[in-house]
Amino acid sequence: MIDKDLVQHIARLARLDLSDNEQDKIQKELSSILDYIAQLNEVDVKDVDLQKIKTDLENVLREDKVLAEKKEVIENILFQLPKREGNYIKVKEILSK
């Protein structure tokens, strides 16, 4: 079990100002998490081949395509902008020199 001094040390490192009730709660929660990790460390996985573990996940990337190829469509979009300079959107400067 984690002692209160360790909780206070962690809180100091994280720059957290915790009340006594919060320290007690975090002490119990961290102890519970570490107990669970200790249980996981006891599991024998040396014979498990990680390359054979299969999931139903698949790649969801798509191919990049240019959607607006017509000049009229681009001009219509640029026409609706509040400020523009040529084919560029003009915005306020956010970084000063």
Backbone bond lengths (Angstrom), bond angles and torsions (degrees), N, CA, C in turn:
res aa  C-N    CA-C-N  psi(-1)  N-CA   C-N-CA  omega(-1)  CA-C   N-CA-C  phi
1 M - - - 1.457 - - 1.530 108.96 -
2 I 1.308 115.02 143.25 1.460 121.72 179.07 1.529 108.76 -77.63
3 D 1.325 116.01 135.88 1.462 118.12 178.29 1.535 110.27 -89.42
4 K 1.312 114.56 166.90 1.464 120.98 -175.43 1.531 112.15 -65.34
5 D 1.331 116.81 -31.40 1.468 120.04 178.96 1.528 111.16 -63.00
6 L 1.327 116.48 -39.98 1.460 120.28 178.88 1.529 110.67 -66.85
7 V 1.321 117.30 -40.07 1.462 120.87 177.23 1.531 109.84 -61.77
8 Q 1.308 117.22 -42.86 1.465 120.70 178.88 1.533 110.53 -64.86
9 H 1.318 116.76 -39.28 1.465 120.74 178.51 1.534 110.46 -63.56
10 I 1.332 116.99 -46.18 1.464 121.24 178.64 1.518 110.24 -62.15
11 A 1.317 117.03 -42.00 1.465 120.87 179.43 1.526 110.85 -63.33
12 R 1.324 116.51 -39.16 1.466 120.74 177.54 1.525 110.91 -64.06
13 L 1.329 116.57 -42.94 1.464 120.95 178.54 1.533 111.46 -63.08
14 A 1.321 115.97 -36.08 1.461 120.78 -180.00 1.525 111.87 -87.17
15 R 1.323 115.73 1.61 1.471 122.15 -179.14 1.524 111.83 56.82
16 L 1.332 114.44 45.26 1.457 121.22 178.20 1.519 109.26 -108.10
17 D 1.306 115.41 136.71 1.462 121.01 175.41 1.522 106.69 -103.10
18 L 1.332 116.65 102.84 1.458 121.51 -174.65 1.520 110.69 -105.34
19 S 1.323 114.78 140.34 1.462 119.60 174.04 1.526 108.36 -76.35
20 D 1.340 116.39 171.46 1.469 120.11 179.17 1.524 111.20 -61.98
21 N 1.333 116.81 -39.48 1.468 120.69 179.29 1.533 110.52 -64.61
22 E 1.333 116.81 -41.69 1.455 120.69 178.92 1.527 110.68 -65.81
23 Q 1.326 117.07 -39.16 1.467 120.36 178.35 1.525 110.50 -63.00
24 D 1.333 116.89 -42.38 1.466 120.40 178.50 1.527 111.04 -62.84
25 K 1.324 115.56 -43.00 1.465 120.17 -179.44 1.529 110.46 -64.04
26 I 1.315 116.81 -45.91 1.466 120.79 -179.11 1.527 110.64 -66.96
27 Q 1.323 116.94 -36.31 1.464 120.85 177.71 1.530 109.85 -59.44
28 K 1.329 117.13 -45.23 1.467 121.14 179.61 1.531 111.17 -67.18
29 E 1.348 116.27 -42.38 1.464 119.78 -178.31 1.529 111.86 -66.41
30 L 1.331 117.19 -45.04 1.464 120.06 178.65 1.526 111.19 -64.03
31 S 1.312 116.88 -39.24 1.465 119.99 177.55 1.516 110.74 -62.75
32 S 1.325 116.39 -41.36 1.462 120.87 178.77 1.524 110.84 -63.49
33 I 1.317 117.05 -42.15 1.473 121.42 179.26 1.523 110.32 -63.90
34 L 1.323 116.58 -45.57 1.465 119.89 -179.57 1.523 111.97 -66.89
35 D 1.335 118.01 -34.32 1.466 121.14 175.30 1.526 110.29 -63.41
36 Y 1.337 116.41 -40.90 1.465 120.57 178.76 1.531 110.45 -65.08
37 I 1.310 116.92 -41.94 1.470 120.77 178.12 1.524 110.31 -62.96
38 A 1.325 116.54 -38.15 1.469 120.25 177.44 1.529 110.29 -62.38
39 Q 1.337 117.14 -38.17 1.467 120.22 176.37 1.526 110.56 -64.25
40 L 1.327 116.45 -41.83 1.466 119.51 179.68 1.526 111.63 -64.81
41 N 1.324 116.70 -34.16 1.458 120.53 179.25 1.520 112.24 -66.99
42 E 1.320 117.86 -21.05 1.461 121.86 -179.90 1.530 112.55 -80.61
43 V 1.326 117.68 -15.00 1.461 121.23 -178.01 1.528 109.46 -71.64
44 D 1.323 115.44 132.14 1.459 121.52 -179.57 1.532 109.10 -85.96
45 V 1.328 116.61 110.74 1.462 121.08 -177.84 1.532 111.86 -121.02
46 K 1.321 117.09 14.75 1.462 119.13 -175.66 1.526 112.18 -68.34
47 D 1.334 118.82 -24.07 1.461 121.24 179.91 1.525 112.88 -96.61
48 V 1.321 118.09 4.85 1.463 121.55 -178.94 1.521 109.05 -86.32
49 D 1.323 115.43 125.84 1.459 120.87 177.78 1.531 107.69 -91.18
50 L 1.316 116.00 106.80 1.462 120.84 -175.24 1.521 112.79 -64.84
51 Q 1.324 117.61 -23.89 1.461 120.43 -179.99 1.521 112.14 -74.87
52 K 1.320 117.42 -15.82 1.467 120.54 -179.86 1.522 112.54 -94.79
53 I 1.315 116.99 -4.38 1.461 119.78 178.13 1.518 107.35 -73.45
54 K 1.323 116.74 124.07 1.458 121.11 -175.40 1.529 109.20 -112.18
55 T 1.302 114.31 138.23 1.461 119.91 174.30 1.522 108.50 -122.25
56 D 1.311 116.35 167.81 1.462 121.01 178.09 1.518 111.51 -92.21
57 L 1.328 116.64 11.86 1.454 120.12 -179.75 1.518 109.81 -75.02
58 E 1.307 115.36 143.87 1.456 119.36 176.13 1.513 109.50 -141.62
59 N 1.303 115.96 160.35 1.449 122.19 -178.56 1.532 109.49 -69.83
60 V 1.333 116.51 130.29 1.459 120.17 -178.11 1.526 112.06 -112.37
61 L 1.316 116.99 17.12 1.456 120.33 178.25 1.521 109.83 -70.09
62 R 1.303 115.62 151.58 1.452 120.47 177.01 1.524 108.92 -123.03
63 E 1.295 114.90 162.01 1.446 120.06 178.46 1.527 109.25 -76.28
64 D 1.325 117.30 137.95 1.457 121.24 177.25 1.519 109.50 -70.26
65 K 1.337 115.20 132.98 1.454 120.73 177.94 1.519 108.63 -133.41
66 V 1.298 116.59 142.94 1.449 121.36 173.92 1.524 106.66 -82.77
67 L 1.340 116.75 118.45 1.454 119.98 -175.62 1.523 112.54 -89.73
68 A 1.324 117.52 -39.20 1.461 120.48 -176.41 1.521 109.15 -104.28
69 E 1.314 116.11 90.48 1.456 119.72 -179.40 1.523 111.75 -95.39
70 K 1.318 116.95 -21.26 1.455 119.48 -176.22 1.517 110.31 -78.68
71 K 1.303 115.45 135.23 1.456 121.98 -177.55 1.531 111.52 -62.11
72 E 1.342 117.05 -34.46 1.469 120.78 -179.57 1.526 111.39 -65.01
73 V 1.322 116.70 -38.94 1.463 121.08 -179.97 1.526 109.80 -65.37
74 I 1.326 116.85 -45.09 1.463 121.62 179.55 1.520 110.48 -63.14
75 E 1.324 117.28 -44.82 1.465 120.89 178.92 1.524 111.20 -62.51
76 N 1.322 117.85 -38.77 1.462 122.00 179.16 1.534 110.72 -63.41
77 I 1.312 116.26 -41.31 1.475 120.30 178.50 1.520 110.05 -66.81
78 L 1.334 116.86 -47.74 1.462 120.28 -178.85 1.529 111.90 -65.33
79 F 1.326 117.91 -31.21 1.458 122.36 179.41 1.529 111.26 -63.59
80 Q 1.339 116.95 -30.23 1.467 121.72 -176.42 1.534 112.85 -82.35
81 L 1.298 117.99 -7.38 1.460 121.16 -179.22 1.519 111.15 -74.60
82 P 1.333 117.76 145.56 1.460 119.51 179.50 1.527 112.82 -66.30
83 K 1.332 117.43 -39.13 1.465 121.61 178.57 1.515 108.79 -139.91
84 R 1.304 115.29 137.89 1.455 119.53 177.07 1.517 109.50 -150.25
85 E 1.301 113.57 159.26 1.459 120.38 177.39 1.519 106.39 -135.98
86 G 1.322 116.37 101.45 1.454 120.64 -173.99 1.514 109.49 67.63
87 N 1.312 116.97 -126.79 1.468 121.09 178.00 1.523 112.14 -98.17
88 Y 1.339 116.67 21.20 1.459 121.30 -178.36 1.519 110.10 -115.05
89 I 1.323 115.70 148.75 1.461 121.64 174.40 1.519 107.23 -82.62
90 K 1.325 116.58 130.74 1.465 120.62 -179.89 1.523 107.93 -98.88
91 V 1.341 116.03 125.75 1.458 121.90 -179.31 1.528 109.32 -127.68
92 K 1.335 115.43 167.63 1.458 119.62 177.62 1.528 109.60 -67.56
93 E 1.307 114.58 150.25 1.464 120.62 177.79 1.537 108.68 -68.85
94 I 1.308 116.43 130.80 1.470 119.22 180.00 1.519 111.59 -109.00
95 L 1.299 118.42 -19.26 1.453 122.72 177.46 1.522 108.15 -117.03
96 S 1.299 116.26 128.02 1.464 118.25 179.51 1.514 109.80 -96.26
97 K 1.311 115.29 158.93 1.474 120.94 -177.33 1.504 110.76 -85.74
